[in-house]
Amino acid sequence: MGLLNIIRRMHLRQKLSLREIARRTGLSRNTVTKHLAADTVEPKFATPERPSKLDPFAEKLAGWLKTEAGKSRKQRRTLKQLHADLVALGFTGSYGRVAAFARHWRADRQREQQTTGRGTFVPLTFRPGEAFQFDWSEDYAVLGGERTKLQVAHIKLSHSRAFLVRAYLLQTHEMLFDAHWHGFRVFGGVPGRGIYDNMKTAVDRVGRGKERQVNMRFLAMTNHYVFEPEFCNPAAGWEKGQVEKNVRDSRHQLLQGMPDFPGLPALNAWLEQRCLELWRETAHGTLPGTVADVWAEEQAALMPLPVAFDGFVELSKRVSPTCLISFERNRYSVPASFANRPVSLRIYPDRLVVAAEGNILCEHARLIQRGHHLPTRTIYDWRHYLAVIQRKPGALRNGAPFVELPPAFRHLQEQMLRRPGGDREMVDILALVLQHDEEAVLAAVELALSEGVATKTHVLNLLHRLIDGKTTSPDIDTPQALTLRREPKANVGRYDGLRAQIAGGRHAS
């Protein structure tokens, strides 16, 4: 390169002839002419193509290297093992040739990952009220002193970047519907579009391109809140990158280091309050002001919030002869009049509602047990079995549903079962809750126990007096109209006066 610079300087600046340049440099005139005619500033040397013994095995070796790269470090084959495997296939070259090929392959792969392998994206912008993004994540929290695995719902407005994080135990339809309601409630309205991945609770089947077979129950929810669902391409999380980033940020801002909670309601109340605080603390980044400032302006573009979607999942169940239905490994009682009959079970995030013939039969708090090692539990309502014990009063003594009777009923039962016929009388007293307010019946039982007269007749008398609004005190208040005008006097002389009026002055006897 230095000699080429000398030749160009002699020719262009010193204006020497080709003969003089050749004499001073010791090169032939043909060589000097060739360098000047090429009009280059640095020499180029052609590398001859030489065949390698590894060429027939290059594709095989590249495939092996790609496979080994996907394995853990302890499970990968070394280059010496790969060389030995190639030798077994007929390769006659050296280990150095294999090592050089591997170095070039790894360099090319790293270069690809740092450039086109990382992908190319277009920045997105959203109008106020245009869209929101939704996603799930898995995290842990301490609930009731036990470390619990949670399914965390993230919902975020695309324009203002206001977000809500809410925790559940499952990723089922009823949890999804509940998360949307609370998100729209906190945002103060409903955007025009919702952006999702292809979660199973929303998409039954993924078709070609953007074709989706949307779940009918999920579609009913979108129709209720009047927004259009939009689904990302498979394995294309960047299409809802805002909420994906929110999943990562929430772990550091909310979930890591949070206190212990007695249950999910307390946890979700704390999460909602922390999200609102973060709105006021976090700068929007693109628009001036905080997230809370931009959200306040976006509210006008949101559709007014309708009533909450009745987001239950309905299943058909058959009631057993013991008046029970099974759900999620647990059993729940149903009124005895529907034993051995089909009913409809409506599943909500926090409760179960049993319906039949267009009427609501009963409702139970939902019990979710994550561990399969936990025993099956049965949730009774003793009122559901009153019709049975009226025909079989003897079942009251050891009936499992009646273990959880109120303390006043339990105390009364202990006293009444000591005497003959106490079973029947206790059943009749319990059956009073079917016609009267249960609190009134309990009050009558407590009064009867406090007065020491634990009988059916006395309880009925006290109950009727309570219902009629009359006092139950034994003291009688005399009306003022019955007050005596002349108070009687204790005078024994008046008796002697009566004796004098009798013939002979003697007693009538």
ABEGO torsion letter per residue (X at the ends): XAAAAAAAAAAAAAGBBAAAAAAAAGBBAAAAAAAAAAGBABBBBBBBBBBBAAAAAAAAAAAAAAAAAABBAAABBBAAAAAAAAAAAGBABBAAAAAAAAAAAAAAAAAAAABAAAEBBBBBBBBBGABBBBBBBBBBBBBGGBBBBBBBBBBBBAAAGBBBBBBBABBBAAAAAAAAAAAAAAAGEBBABBBBBBBAAABABBBBEABBBBBAAAAAAAAAAGBBBBBBBBGBAAABAAAAAAAAAAAAAAABGBBBBABAAAAAAAAAAAAAAAAAABBAGABBEBAAAAAAAAAAABBBBBBBBBBBBBBBBBBBAAGBBBBGGBBBBBBAAABGBBBBBBBBAABBBBBBGGBBABBBBBBBBABAABBBBBBBBAAAAAAAAAABAAAAAABAAAAABBAAAAAAAAAAAABBGAAAAAAAAAAAAAABBAAAAAAAAAAAAAAGBBBAAAAAAAAAAAAAGBBABABBBBBAAABBABBBBBBAAAAAAAAAABBGGBBAX
